């Protein structure tokens, strides 16, 4: 009676992790730009649904997530029925960032309260890391939209090349991991400040999560020995 359906056996964070990995890795396979953006919108919607499912906590937190996610959903698909883009595009980006941040906070609470490290907790830790990268990618896109030329790209066609969310996704994860290839650089003060914050966040998050998991492991071993 208490058994969950087989589809839910992996835990609440697994499906969100799966959707994020597809969103990040599969889009280069589409050569057509319109198809690529349609795919991105589709999996952004899947991420919203998986994110709501991943929040396995109090009912009011679910309601907040659904409310923010609904606005984000409307923002993602506005272009199907409305031609005017700029204000709704900003609205969409802000709602998605707000949703990602909310999911990050809720999952982090679960990670902090965890008594043991299981597959769901591990998936949650990875999900938070990926959502941080996705959030900053959207934030960079917002900065560029509000203040054009905040970023520059080292390319022979750079004068004709307009950066899009996929470029910022690439830039965000190279910044988060402190790889810094240098082909896309932050130019404006706002872009540089955001990049600095993401670098610090990426380094500190990995250090804190590893130390947390090690402490849980040590505590688990100590409890087993004391029995």
MDTraj code that builds the backbone (N, CA, C; nanometers):
import mdtraj as md
import numpy as np

residues = "UNK UNK UNK UNK UNK UNK UNK UNK UNK UNK UNK UNK UNK UNK UNK UNK UNK UNK UNK UNK UNK UNK UNK UNK UNK UNK UNK UNK UNK UNK UNK UNK UNK UNK UNK UNK UNK UNK UNK UNK UNK UNK UNK UNK UNK UNK UNK UNK UNK UNK UNK UNK UNK UNK UNK UNK UNK UNK UNK UNK UNK UNK UNK UNK UNK UNK UNK UNK UNK UNK UNK UNK UNK UNK UNK UNK UNK UNK UNK UNK UNK UNK UNK UNK UNK UNK UNK UNK UNK UNK UNK UNK UNK UNK UNK UNK UNK UNK UNK UNK UNK UNK UNK UNK UNK UNK UNK UNK UNK UNK UNK UNK UNK UNK UNK UNK UNK UNK UNK UNK UNK UNK UNK UNK UNK UNK UNK UNK UNK UNK UNK UNK UNK UNK UNK UNK UNK UNK UNK UNK UNK UNK UNK UNK UNK UNK UNK UNK UNK UNK UNK UNK UNK UNK UNK UNK UNK UNK UNK UNK UNK UNK UNK UNK UNK UNK UNK UNK UNK UNK UNK UNK UNK UNK UNK UNK UNK UNK UNK UNK UNK UNK UNK UNK UNK UNK UNK UNK UNK UNK UNK UNK UNK UNK UNK UNK UNK UNK UNK UNK UNK UNK UNK UNK UNK UNK UNK UNK UNK UNK UNK UNK UNK UNK UNK UNK UNK UNK UNK UNK UNK UNK UNK UNK UNK UNK UNK".split()
xyz = np.array([
    [0.0828, -0.1210, 0.0000],
    [0.0000, 0.0000, 0.0000],
    [0.0859, 0.1255, 0.0000],
    [0.1935, 0.1238, 0.0792],
    [0.2794, 0.2413, 0.0891],
    [0.3824, 0.2514, -0.0206],
    [0.3876, 0.1511, -0.1107],
    [0.4873, 0.1530, -0.2167],
    [0.4536, 0.2580, -0.3210],
    [0.5564, 0.3318, -0.3654],
    [0.5376, 0.4316, -0.4690],
    [0.5396, 0.3643, -0.6050],
    [0.4711, 0.4262, -0.7056],
    [0.4801, 0.3718, -0.8408],
    [0.6244, 0.3633, -0.8867],
    [0.6514, 0.2713, -0.9759],
    [0.7883, 0.2459, -1.0198],
    [0.8552, 0.3697, -1.0793],
    [0.7759, 0.4571, -1.1455],
    [0.8320, 0.5760, -1.2098],
    [0.8952, 0.6706, -1.1083],
    [0.8523, 0.6635, -0.9797],
    [0.9041, 0.7542, -0.8775],
    [1.0148, 0.6919, -0.7917],
    [1.0642, 0.5759, -0.8308],
    [1.1576, 0.5028, -0.7450],
    [1.2925, 0.5728, -0.7298],
    [1.3294, 0.6616, -0.8252],
    [1.4610, 0.7236, -0.8212],
    [1.4701, 0.8388, -0.7218],
    [1.3593, 0.8909, -0.6735],
    [1.3618, 1.0054, -0.5840],
    [1.3185, 1.1318, -0.6564],
    [1.2925, 1.2359, -0.5787],
    [1.2334, 1.3583, -0.6332],
    [1.3303, 1.4387, -0.7192],
    [1.4575, 1.4248, -0.6972],
    [1.5542, 1.5088, -0.7682],
    [1.6049, 1.4487, -0.8994],
    [1.5844, 1.3196, -0.9187],
    [1.6406, 1.2521, -1.0349],
    [1.5880, 1.3090, -1.1664],
    [1.4561, 1.3318, -1.1732],
    [1.3943, 1.3748, -1.2983],
    [1.4300, 1.5191, -1.3317],
    [1.4464, 1.6014, -1.2294],
    [1.4921, 1.7381, -1.2522],
    [1.6353, 1.7375, -1.3038],
    [1.7195, 1.6527, -1.2464],
    [1.8576, 1.6393, -1.2937],
    [1.8608, 1.5936, -1.4392],
    [1.7775, 1.4959, -1.4721],
    [1.7717, 1.4427, -1.6085],
    [1.7304, 1.5514, -1.7078],
    [1.6279, 1.6295, -1.6729],
    [1.5807, 1.7374, -1.7605],
    [1.6882, 1.8454, -1.7790],
    [1.7569, 1.8806, -1.6715],
    [1.8628, 1.9820, -1.6797],
    [1.9772, 1.9361, -1.7696],
    [2.0165, 1.8097, -1.7550],
    [2.1266, 1.7575, -1.8366],
    [2.0901, 1.7580, -1.9852],
    [1.9660, 1.7244, -2.0161],
    [1.9227, 1.7282, -2.1560],
    [1.9234, 1.8716, -2.2088],
    [1.8718, 1.9640, -2.1290],
    [1.8682, 2.1047, -2.1699],
    [2.0083, 2.1585, -2.1980],
    [2.1040, 2.1178, -2.1167],
    [2.2400, 2.1709, -2.1283],
    [2.3184, 2.1071, -2.2420],
    [2.2944, 1.9787, -2.2682],
    [2.3840, 1.9038, -2.3579],
    [2.3307, 1.8758, -2.4976],
    [2.1985, 1.8726, -2.5165],
    [2.1431, 1.8236, -2.6426],
    [2.1197, 1.9347, -2.7461],
    [2.1012, 2.0590, -2.7018],
    [2.0633, 2.1647, -2.7969],
    [2.1601, 2.1850, -2.9138],
    [2.2926, 2.1583, -2.8997],
    [2.3818, 2.1779, -3.0162],
    [2.3516, 2.0845, -3.1328],
    [2.2754, 1.9774, -3.1085],
    [2.2436, 1.8831, -3.2156],
    [2.1477, 1.9425, -3.3183],
    [2.0800, 2.0505, -3.2818],
    [1.9849, 2.1130, -3.3735],
    [2.0538, 2.2271, -3.4480],
    [2.0679, 2.2121, -3.5775],
    [2.1364, 2.3129, -3.6583],
    [2.0476, 2.4334, -3.6866],
    [1.9156, 2.4086, -3.6941],
    [1.8211, 2.5169, -3.7199],
    [1.7951, 2.5956, -3.5920],
    [1.8137, 2.7272, -3.5971],
    [1.8014, 2.8092, -3.4770],
    [1.6602, 2.8084, -3.4198],
    [1.5593, 2.8111, -3.5083],
    [1.4206, 2.8107, -3.4619],
    [1.3884, 2.6806, -3.3885],
    [1.4363, 2.5685, -3.4430],
    [1.4155, 2.4380, -3.3779],
    [1.4876, 2.4334, -3.2443],
    [1.6067, 2.4901, -3.2409],
    [1.6866, 2.4914, -3.1179],
    [1.6140, 2.5673, -3.0060],
    [1.5565, 2.6824, -3.0400],
    [1.4851, 2.7608, -2.9395],
    [1.3553, 2.6937, -2.8981],
    [1.2886, 2.6269, -2.9927],
    [1.1674, 2.5536, -2.9593],
    [1.1986, 2.4390, -2.8623],
    [1.3094, 2.3694, -2.8892],
    [1.3545, 2.2626, -2.8000],
    [1.3859, 2.3189, -2.6614],
    [1.4531, 2.4332, -2.6576],
    [1.4888, 2.4958, -2.5304],
    [1.3638, 2.5337, -2.4514],
    [1.2643, 2.5900, -2.5191],
    [1.1394, 2.6263, -2.4514],
    [1.0685, 2.5033, -2.3973],
    [1.0697, 2.3956, -2.4764],
    [1.0046, 2.2715, -2.4350],
    [1.0679, 2.2165, -2.3078],
    [1.2017, 2.2098, -2.3047],
    [1.2674, 2.1522, -2.1876],
    [1.2741, 2.2500, -2.0716],
    [1.2625, 2.3796, -2.0984],
    [1.2471, 2.4748, -1.9886],
    [1.1155, 2.4486, -1.9168],
    [1.0129, 2.4125, -1.9942],
    [0.8831, 2.3771, -1.9362],
    [0.8927, 2.2473, -1.8562],
    [0.9650, 2.1481, -1.9115],
    [0.9856, 2.0206, -1.8396],
    [1.0595, 2.0458, -1.7088],
    [1.1569, 2.1353, -1.7119],
    [1.2332, 2.1687, -1.5908],
    [1.1415, 2.2310, -1.4854],
    [1.0484, 2.3158, -1.5288],
    [0.9525, 2.3752, -1.4348],
    [0.8703, 2.2667, -1.3658],
    [0.8195, 2.1730, -1.4440],
    [0.7370, 2.0646, -1.3886],
    [0.8194, 1.9761, -1.2951],
    [0.9396, 1.9387, -1.3407],
    [1.0270, 1.8538, -1.2588],
    [1.0714, 1.9268, -1.1322],
    [1.0902, 2.0589, -1.1432],
    [1.1292, 2.1385, -1.0268],
    [1.0201, 2.1419, -0.9217],
    [0.8946, 2.1540, -0.9658],
    [0.7816, 2.1528, -0.8729],
    [0.7715, 2.0164, -0.8046],
    [0.7905, 1.9101, -0.8825],
    [0.7875, 1.7750, -0.8245],
    [0.9016, 1.7534, -0.7255],
    [1.0172, 1.8144, -0.7531],
    [1.1346, 1.7951, -0.6667],
    [1.1158, 1.8566, -0.5297],
    [1.0256, 1.9544, -0.5179],
    [1.0027, 2.0202, -0.3888],
    [0.9074, 1.9339, -0.3064],
    [0.9641, 1.8393, -0.2356],
    [0.8857, 1.7446, -0.1556],
    [0.8796, 1.7921, -0.0106],
    [0.8149, 1.9082, 0.0081],
    [0.8101, 1.9630, 0.1432],
    [0.6685, 2.0084, 0.1765],
    [0.6532, 2.1189, 0.2455],
    [0.5228, 2.1638, 0.2915],
    [0.4356, 2.2095, 0.1752],
    [0.3041, 2.2043, 0.1989],
    [0.2074, 2.2379, 0.0943],
    [0.2222, 2.3821, 0.0479],
    [0.2483, 2.4759, 0.1405],
    [0.2588, 2.6163, 0.1017],
    [0.3801, 2.6404, 0.0121],
    [0.4872, 2.5608, 0.0304],
    [0.6039, 2.5732, -0.0562],
    [0.5720, 2.5246, -0.1978],
    [0.4919, 2.4188, -0.2068],
    [0.4451, 2.3710, -0.3372],
    [0.3634, 2.4788, -0.4076],
    [0.2758, 2.5459, -0.3309],
    [0.1887, 2.6490, -0.3884],
    [0.2717, 2.7652, -0.4418],
    [0.3741, 2.8057, -0.3644],
    [0.4617, 2.9142, -0.4081],
    [0.5344, 2.8747, -0.5365],
    [0.5866, 2.7511, -0.5388],
    [0.6592, 2.7026, -0.6565],
    [0.5683, 2.6965, -0.7790],
    [0.4458, 2.6487, -0.7609],
    [0.3507, 2.6402, -0.8719],
    [0.3151, 2.7795, -0.9222],
    [0.2983, 2.8743, -0.8309],
    [0.2635, 3.0116, -0.8696],
    [0.3747, 3.0750, -0.9529],
    [0.4980, 3.0657, -0.9024],
    [0.6120, 3.1230, -0.9765],
    [0.6309, 3.0482, -1.1081],
    [0.6191, 2.9134, -1.1013],
    [0.6361, 2.8323, -1.2208],
    [0.5323, 2.8630, -1.3278],
    [0.4087, 2.8956, -1.2863],
    [0.3031, 2.9289, -1.3826],
    [0.3359, 3.0572, -1.4573],
    [0.3838, 3.1581, -1.3848],
    [0.4246, 3.2827, -1.4504],
    [0.5419, 3.2583, -1.5450],
    [0.6355, 3.1750, -1.5006],
    [0.7509, 3.1423, -1.5856],
    [0.7047, 3.0691, -1.7118],
    [0.6087, 2.9782, -1.6966],
    [0.5542, 2.9037, -1.8107],
    [0.4915, 2.9988, -1.9120],
    [0.4103, 3.0919, -1.8636],
    [0.3468, 3.1898, -1.9522],
    [0.4520, 3.2753, -2.0221],
    [0.5569, 3.3096, -1.9473],
    [0.6636, 3.3902, -2.0060],
    [0.7401, 3.3158, -2.1137],
    [0.7611, 3.1852, -2.0940],
    [0.8355, 3.1052, -2.1912],
    [0.7616, 3.0959, -2.3241],
    [0.6292, 3.0785, -2.3169],
    [0.5510, 3.0503, -2.4381],
    [0.4751, 3.1718, -2.4918],
    [0.5054, 3.2920, -2.4382],
    [0.4336, 3.4112, -2.4825],
    [0.4481, 3.4363, -2.6325],
    [0.5638, 3.4014, -2.6919],
    [0.5933, 3.4350, -2.8308],
    [0.5019, 3.3633, -2.9300],
    [0.4338, 3.2577, -2.8839],
    [0.3437, 3.1842, -2.9732],
    [0.2206, 3.2689, -3.0080],
    [0.1749, 3.3520, -2.9135],
    [0.0531, 3.4296, -2.9357],
    [0.0765, 3.5805, -2.9441],
    [0.1945, 3.6263, -2.9006],
    [0.2214, 3.7705, -2.8993],
    [0.3516, 3.7988, -2.9727],
    [0.3499, 3.8992, -3.0593],
    [0.4689, 3.9336, -3.1375],
    [0.5639, 4.0257, -3.0607],
    [0.5086, 4.1195, -2.9858],
    [0.5920, 4.2138, -2.9109],
    [0.6713, 4.1370, -2.8054],
    [0.8039, 4.1483, -2.8065],
    [0.8852, 4.0543, -2.7308],
    [0.9556, 4.1134, -2.6089],
    [1.0059, 4.2334, -2.6150],
    [1.1067, 4.2787, -2.5199],
    [1.0595, 4.2747, -2.3748],
    [0.9417, 4.3306, -2.3436],
    [0.8962, 4.3359, -2.2044],
    [0.8610, 4.1968, -2.1527],
    [0.7976, 4.1174, -2.2370],
    [0.7625, 3.9823, -2.1967],
    [0.8857, 3.8934, -2.1844],
    [0.9870, 3.9200, -2.2665],
    [1.1112, 3.8434, -2.2564],
    [1.1795, 3.8702, -2.1231],
    [1.1815, 3.9959, -2.0814],
    [1.2383, 4.0318, -1.9516],
    [1.1570, 3.9667, -1.8395],
    [1.0247, 3.9718, -1.8527],
    [0.9355, 3.9090, -1.7549],
    [0.9620, 3.7590, -1.7448],
    [0.9774, 3.6944, -1.8601],
    [1.0038, 3.5500, -1.8635],
    [1.1332, 3.5158, -1.7929],
    [1.2384, 3.5902, -1.8218],
    [1.3697, 3.5628, -1.7630],
    [1.3658, 3.5809, -1.6117],
    [1.3024, 3.6891, -1.5656],
    [1.2939, 3.7155, -1.4213],
    [1.2175, 3.6045, -1.3496],
    [1.1068, 3.5586, -1.4107],
    [1.0264, 3.4517, -1.3489],
    [1.1038, 3.3204, -1.3437],
    [1.1774, 3.2887, -1.4494],
    [1.2569, 3.1658, -1.4498],
    [1.3671, 3.1717, -1.3452],
    [1.4336, 3.2871, -1.3360],
    [1.5390, 3.3024, -1.2348],
    [1.4797, 3.2864, -1.0951],
    [1.3653, 3.3514, -1.0705],
    [1.2993, 3.3420, -0.9395],
    [1.2637, 3.1973, -0.9073],
    [1.2133, 3.1242, -1.0067],
    [1.1768, 2.9840, -0.9857],
    [1.2992, 2.9000, -0.9535],
    [1.4062, 2.9177, -1.0304],
    [1.5286, 2.8407, -1.0065],
    [1.5853, 2.8688, -0.8678],
    [1.5850, 2.9954, -0.8292],
    [1.6387, 3.0320, -0.6974],
    [1.5546, 2.9675, -0.5870],
    [1.4229, 2.9683, -0.6041],
    [1.3357, 2.9079, -0.5032],
    [1.3618, 2.7586, -0.4904],
    [1.3743, 2.6895, -0.6032],
    [1.4029, 2.5456, -0.6016],
    [1.5393, 2.5198, -0.5376],
    [1.6384, 2.6035, -0.5698],
    [1.7716, 2.5903, -0.5109],
    [1.7637, 2.5984, -0.3585],
    [1.6912, 2.6984, -0.3082],
    [1.6805, 2.7192, -0.1626],
    [1.6157, 2.5985, -0.0947],
    [1.5058, 2.5487, -0.1540],
    [1.4337, 2.4358, -0.0936],
    [1.5192, 2.3093, -0.0936],
    [1.5860, 2.2811, -0.2064],
    [1.6705, 2.1611, -0.2135],
    [1.7900, 2.1735, -0.1190],
    [1.8464, 2.2932, -0.1090],
    [1.9587, 2.3147, -0.0158],
    [1.9170, 2.2858, 0.1288],
    [1.7952, 2.3233, 0.1649],
    [1.7455, 2.2929, 0.2992],
    [1.7434, 2.1426, 0.3225],
    [1.7021, 2.0680, 0.2191],
    [1.7028, 1.9216, 0.2301],
    [1.8443, 1.8674, 0.2460],
    [1.9386, 1.9253, 0.1712],
    [2.0782, 1.8800, 0.1789],
    [2.1366, 1.9064, 0.3169],
    [2.1028, 2.0206, 0.3745],
    [2.1560, 2.0572, 0.5058],
    [2.0976, 1.9673, 0.6151],
    [1.9684, 1.9338, 0.6003],
    [1.9008, 1.8525, 0.7025],
    [1.9261, 1.7027, 0.6859],
    [1.9864, 1.6623, 0.5750],
    [2.0044, 1.5190, 0.5453],
    [2.0857, 1.4489, 0.6538],
    [2.0409, 1.3296, 0.6917],
    [2.1103, 1.2494, 0.7928],
    [2.2025, 1.1454, 0.7297],
    [2.1753, 1.1134, 0.6016],
    [2.2633, 1.0225, 0.5298],
    [2.2676, 1.0653, 0.3827],
    [2.3676, 1.0162, 0.3111],
    [2.3864, 1.0529, 0.1711],
    [2.3373, 0.9380, 0.0836],
    [2.2193, 0.9557, 0.0244],
    [2.1657, 0.8563, -0.0671],
    [2.1633, 0.9118, -0.2093],
    [2.1068, 0.8352, -0.3020],
    [2.1068, 0.8758, -0.4431],
    [2.0282, 1.0044, -0.4644],
    [1.9164, 1.0195, -0.3937],
    [1.8350, 1.1396, -0.4095],
    [1.9082, 1.2647, -0.3613],
    [1.9809, 1.2511, -0.2514],
    [2.0586, 1.3638, -0.1986],
    [2.1715, 1.4008, -0.2938],
    [2.2377, 1.3001, -0.3496],
    [2.3444, 1.3260, -0.4466],
    [2.2898, 1.3964, -0.5705],
    [2.1757, 1.3493, -0.6195],
    [2.1116, 1.4146, -0.7344],
    [2.0762, 1.5590, -0.7010],
    [2.0276, 1.5809, -0.5777],
    [1.9924, 1.7160, -0.5345],
    [2.1122, 1.8091, -0.5334],
    [2.2258, 1.7586, -0.4883],
    [2.3477, 1.8401, -0.4857],
    [2.3899, 1.8819, -0.6268],
    [2.3799, 1.7888, -0.7215],
    [2.4147, 1.8193, -0.8604],
    [2.3135, 1.9150, -0.9212],
    [2.1855, 1.8935, -0.8896],
    [2.0793, 1.9804, -0.9406],
    [2.1022, 2.1252, -0.8993],
    [2.1353, 2.1469, -0.7727],
    [2.1607, 2.2835, -0.7245],
    [2.2746, 2.3475, -0.8028],
    [2.3809, 2.2719, -0.8245],
    [2.4963, 2.3241, -0.8980],
    [2.4559, 2.3642, -1.0402],
    [2.3790, 2.2775, -1.1075],
    [2.3359, 2.3068, -1.2444],
    [2.2384, 2.4237, -1.2480],
    [2.1495, 2.4313, -1.1495],
    [2.0537, 2.5422, -1.1456],
    [2.1225, 2.6757, -1.1202],
    [2.2301, 2.6738, -1.0434],
    [2.3088, 2.7961, -1.0243],
    [2.3621, 2.8437, -1.1593],
    [2.4184, 2.7500, -1.2359],
    [2.4701, 2.7849, -1.3686],
    [2.3615, 2.8350, -1.4618],
    [2.2439, 2.7704, -1.4606],
    [2.1316, 2.8114, -1.5446],
    [2.0799, 2.9494, -1.5035],
    [2.0734, 2.9739, -1.3732],
    [2.0245, 3.1029, -1.3235],
    [2.1153, 3.2164, -1.3681],
    [2.2450, 3.1963, -1.3562],
    [2.3378, 3.3003, -1.3990],
    [2.3351, 3.3192, -1.5505],
    [2.3142, 3.2107, -1.6255],
    [2.3028, 3.2229, -1.7717],
    [2.1866, 3.3145, -1.8081],
    [2.0732, 3.2955, -1.7414],
    [1.9572, 3.3815, -1.7654],
    [1.9840, 3.5244, -1.7189],
    [2.0548, 3.5374, -1.6076],
    [2.0867, 3.6705, -1.5558],
    [2.1793, 3.7462, -1.6516],
    [2.2771, 3.6763, -1.7080],
    [2.3648, 3.7393, -1.8077],
    [2.2853, 3.7811, -1.9306],
    [2.1913, 3.6975, -1.9705],
    [2.1055, 3.7305, -2.0841],
    [2.0236, 3.8558, -2.0545],
    [1.9778, 3.8679, -1.9303],
    [1.9020, 3.9864, -1.8888],
    [1.9903, 4.1109, -1.8911],
    [2.1122, 4.0971, -1.8403],
    [2.2063, 4.2103, -1.8414],
    [2.2329, 4.2570, -1.9840],
    [2.2582, 4.1619, -2.0738],
    [2.2866, 4.1952, -2.2127],
    [2.1654, 4.2595, -2.2803],
    [2.0461, 4.2120, -2.2451],
    [1.9251, 4.2678, -2.3039],
    [1.9000, 4.4114, -2.2593],
    [1.9256, 4.4380, -2.1309],
    [1.9026, 4.5722, -2.0775],
    [2.0169, 4.6679, -2.1102],
    [2.1371, 4.6132, -2.1220],
    [2.2555, 4.6950, -2.1526],
    [2.3395, 4.6258, -2.2586],
    [2.3050, 4.6438, -2.3864],
    [2.3756, 4.5759, -2.4959],
    [2.5260, 4.5999, -2.4926],
    [2.6007, 4.5015, -2.5404],
    [2.7481, 4.5055, -2.5451],
    [2.8107, 4.4943, -2.4069],
    [2.7360, 4.4376, -2.3108],
    [2.7941, 4.4106, -2.1788],
    [2.8930, 4.2957, -2.1854],
    [2.8807, 4.2133, -2.2908],
    [2.9717, 4.1010, -2.3138],
    [3.0278, 4.1115, -2.4554],
    [3.1490, 4.0632, -2.4722],
    [3.2091, 4.0599, -2.6059],
    [3.2565, 3.9186, -2.6342],
    [3.2570, 3.8835, -2.7616],
    [3.2987, 3.7501, -2.8031],
    [3.4167, 3.7611, -2.8984],
    [3.5205, 3.6820, -2.8729],
    [3.6412, 3.6841, -2.9566],
    [3.6159, 3.6002, -3.0806],
    [3.5755, 3.6653, -3.1890],
    [3.5447, 3.5954, -3.3133],
    [3.5667, 3.6888, -3.4302],
    [3.6027, 3.6312, -3.5433],
    [3.6225, 3.7119, -3.6629],
    [3.4914, 3.7722, -3.7110],
    [3.3791, 3.7128, -3.6651],
    [3.2477, 3.7627, -3.7022],
    [3.1790, 3.8308, -3.5840],
    [3.2582, 3.8734, -3.4857],
    [3.2018, 3.9240, -3.3608],
    [3.1152, 4.0477, -3.3803],
    [3.1448, 4.1285, -3.4829],
    [3.0670, 4.2498, -3.5029],
    [2.9241, 4.2182, -3.5493],
    [2.9063, 4.1043, -3.6165],
    [2.7747, 4.0657, -3.6665],
    [2.7078, 3.9608, -3.5774],
    [2.7763, 3.9146, -3.4745],
    [2.7261, 3.8052, -3.3934],
    [2.6558, 3.8580, -3.2689],
    [2.5301, 3.8170, -3.2526],
    [2.4525, 3.8555, -3.1355],
    [2.4474, 3.7384, -3.0396],
    [2.4880, 3.7625, -2.9153],
    [2.4889, 3.6561, -2.8158],
    [2.3462, 3.6185, -2.7764],
    [2.3223, 3.4878, -2.7596],
    [2.1909, 3.4409, -2.7167],
    [2.2045, 3.3610, -2.5886],
    [2.0947, 3.3043, -2.5412],
    [2.0940, 3.2341, -2.4129],
    [2.1864, 3.1125, -2.4135],
    [2.2061, 3.0507, -2.5311],
    [2.2952, 2.9349, -2.5387],
    [2.4410, 2.9768, -2.5194],
    [2.4758, 3.0935, -2.5732],
    [2.6102, 3.1470, -2.5506],
    [2.6315, 3.1767, -2.4024],
    [2.5289, 3.2332, -2.3392],
    [2.5409, 3.2665, -2.1973],
    [2.5404, 3.1418, -2.1099],
    [2.4746, 3.0356, -2.1554],
    [2.4795, 2.9090, -2.0828],
    [2.6232, 2.8554, -2.0829],
    [2.6851, 2.8622, -2.1997],
    [2.8259, 2.8195, -2.2122],
    [2.9159, 2.9071, -2.1246],
    [2.8962, 3.0390, -2.1338],
    [2.9780, 3.1316, -2.0541],
    [2.9565, 3.1094, -1.9044],
    [2.8311, 3.0853, -1.8658],
    [2.7993, 3.0689, -1.7245],
    [2.8712, 2.9492, -1.6637],
    [2.8687, 2.8356, -1.7333],
    [2.9302, 2.7156, -1.6761],
    [3.0830, 2.7203, -1.6811],
    [3.1405, 2.7907, -1.7782],
    [3.2861, 2.8082, -1.7755],
    [3.3261, 2.9023, -1.6618],
    [3.2364, 2.9941, -1.6270],
    [3.2620, 3.0844, -1.5138],
    [3.2404, 3.0124, -1.3816],
    [3.1306, 2.9361, -1.3726],
    [3.0985, 2.8639, -1.2489],
    [3.2085, 2.7664, -1.2106],
    [3.2661, 2.7007, -1.3098],
    [3.3738, 2.6040, -1.2847],
    [3.5115, 2.6695, -1.2857],
    [3.5146, 2.8027, -1.2985],
    [3.6382, 2.8826, -1.3050],
    [3.7325, 2.8342, -1.4156],
    [3.6744, 2.7831, -1.5250],
    [3.7559, 2.7406, -1.6390],
    [3.8056, 2.8614, -1.7174],
    [3.7117, 2.9509, -1.7532],
    [3.7457, 3.0767, -1.8174],
    [3.8252, 3.0642, -1.9459],
    [3.7623, 3.0170, -2.0532],
    [3.8332, 3.0023, -2.1809],
    [3.8709, 3.1373, -2.2430],
    [3.7955, 3.2409, -2.2148],
    [3.8302, 3.3736, -2.2636],
    [3.7706, 3.4108, -2.3976],
    [3.6933, 3.3200, -2.4590],
    [3.6327, 3.3544, -2.5880],
    [3.5135, 3.4477, -2.5723],
    [3.4465, 3.4419, -2.4568],
    [3.3428, 3.5397, -2.4220],
    [3.3879, 3.6086, -2.2942],
    [3.3880, 3.7402, -2.2960],
    [3.4369, 3.8150, -2.1796],
    [3.3341, 3.9177, -2.1345],
    [3.3313, 3.9410, -2.0040],
    [3.2432, 4.0436, -1.9473],
    [3.3083, 4.1799, -1.9655],
    [3.2316, 4.2759, -2.0148],
    [3.2855, 4.4092, -2.0440],
    [3.2327, 4.5131, -1.9458],
    [3.1011, 4.5156, -1.9248],
    [3.0432, 4.6169, -1.8363],
    [3.0695, 4.5824, -1.6900],
    [3.0548, 4.6831, -1.6038],
    [3.0768, 4.6618, -1.4604],
    [2.9761, 4.5625, -1.4036],
    [2.8506, 4.5714, -1.4502],
    [2.7477, 4.4796, -1.4022],
    [2.7794, 4.3351, -1.4408],
    [2.8237, 4.3159, -1.5646],
    [2.8567, 4.1816, -1.6124],
    [2.9764, 4.1253, -1.5370],
    [3.0750, 4.2087, -1.5115],
    [3.1936, 4.1624, -1.4378],
    [3.1592, 4.1294, -1.2932],
    [3.0746, 4.2119, -1.2315],
    [3.0348, 4.1854, -1.0929],
    [2.9586, 4.0535, -1.0829],
    [2.8661, 4.0303, -1.1765],
    [2.7897, 3.9055, -1.1772],
    [2.8812, 3.7857, -1.1993],
    [2.9804, 3.8011, -1.2865],
    [3.0756, 3.6925, -1.3134],
    [3.1587, 3.6611, -1.1899],
    [3.2007, 3.7648, -1.1182],
    [3.2769, 3.7438, -0.9946],
    [3.1939, 3.6679, -0.8910],
    [3.0678, 3.7074, -0.8781],
    [2.9795, 3.6415, -0.7815],
    [2.9617, 3.4942, -0.8176],
    [2.9451, 3.4648, -0.9461],
    [2.9269, 3.3252, -0.9875],
    [3.0532, 3.2433, -0.9621],
    [3.1696, 3.3003, -0.9885],
    [3.2944, 3.2275, -0.9624],
    [3.3071, 3.1925, -0.8148],
    [3.2806, 3.2902, -0.7294],
    [3.2896, 3.2678, -0.5846],
    [3.1867, 3.1637, -0.5403],
    [3.0653, 3.1752, -0.5935],
    [2.9585, 3.0810, -0.5594],
    [2.9960, 2.9386, -0.5979],
    [3.0506, 2.9221, -0.7199],
    [3.0881, 2.7888, -0.7669],
    [3.1931, 2.7233, -0.6794],
    [3.2960, 2.7986, -0.6441],
    [3.4053, 2.7445, -0.5615],
    [3.3553, 2.7115, -0.4210],
    [3.2812, 2.8052, -0.3605],
    [3.2354, 2.7858, -0.2227],
    [3.1324, 2.6741, -0.2138],
    [3.0449, 2.6636, -0.3134],
    [2.9418, 2.5598, -0.3094],
    [3.0046, 2.4207, -0.3075],
    [3.0990, 2.3977, -0.3975],
    [3.1644, 2.2663, -0.4039],
    [3.2343, 2.2351, -0.2717],
    [3.3063, 2.3338, -0.2174],
    [3.3786, 2.3121, -0.0918],
    [3.2829, 2.2814, 0.0232],
    [3.1731, 2.3569, 0.0326],
    [3.0781, 2.3393, 0.1426],
    [3.0043, 2.2062, 0.1314],
    [2.9608, 2.1716, 0.0090],
    [2.8863, 2.0466, -0.0092],
    [2.9747, 1.9252, 0.0196],
    [3.0992, 1.9288, -0.0274],
    [3.1904, 1.8173, -0.0009],
    [3.2131, 1.8015, 0.1490],
    [3.2375, 1.9133, 0.2182],
    [3.2594, 1.9072, 0.3634],
    [3.1347, 1.8573, 0.4357],
    [3.0169, 1.8956, 0.3860],
    [2.8921, 1.8500, 0.4470],
    [2.8752, 1.7002, 0.4295],
    [2.9005, 1.6502, 0.3098],
    [2.8874, 1.5065, 0.2838],
    [2.9899, 1.4263, 0.3640],
    [3.1099, 1.4781, 0.3768],
    [3.2133, 1.4100, 0.4556],
    [3.1710, 1.4020, 0.6023],
    [3.1153, 1.5123, 0.6542],
    [3.0722, 1.5128, 0.7948],
    [2.9577, 1.4145, 0.8177],
    [2.8650, 1.4052, 0.7207],
    [2.7550, 1.3083, 0.7312],
    [2.8101, 1.1654, 0.7305],
    [2.9067, 1.1409, 0.6431],
    [2.9672, 1.0074, 0.6336],
    [3.0380, 0.9701, 0.7640],
    [3.1140, 1.0636, 0.8187],
    [3.1856, 1.0385, 0.9437],
    [3.0868, 1.0118, 1.0575],
    [2.9774, 1.0911, 1.0611],
    [2.8755, 1.0733, 1.1650],
    [2.8077, 0.9368, 1.1519],
    [2.7812, 0.8963, 1.0276],
    [2.7182, 0.7659, 1.0036],
    [2.8084, 0.6524, 1.0503],
    [2.9374, 0.6613, 1.0179],
    [3.0343, 0.5590, 1.0600],
    [3.0449, 0.5535, 1.2123],
    [3.0446, 0.6712, 1.2764],
    [3.0547, 0.6762, 1.4231],
    [2.9334, 0.6132, 1.4884],
    [2.8136, 0.6399, 1.4317],
    [2.6900, 0.5839, 1.4867],
    [2.6896, 0.4309, 1.4742],
    [2.7411, 0.3803, 1.3608],
    [2.7463, 0.2359, 1.3403],
    [2.8417, 0.1697, 1.4386],
    [2.9550, 0.2340, 1.4671],
    [3.0535, 0.1780, 1.5598],
    [3.0033, 0.1786, 1.7038],
    [2.9213, 0.2798, 1.7360],
    [2.8721, 0.2932, 1.8732],
    [2.7619, 0.1927, 1.9059],
    [2.7010, 0.1355, 1.8017],
    [2.5927, 0.0383, 1.8245],
    [2.6466, -0.0987, 1.8630],
])
top = md.Topology()
chain = top.add_chain()
for i, resn in enumerate(residues, 1):
    res = top.add_residue(resn, chain, resSeq=i)
    for name in ("N", "CA", "C"):
        top.add_atom(name, md.element.get_by_symbol(name[0]), res)
traj = md.Trajectory(xyz[None], top)
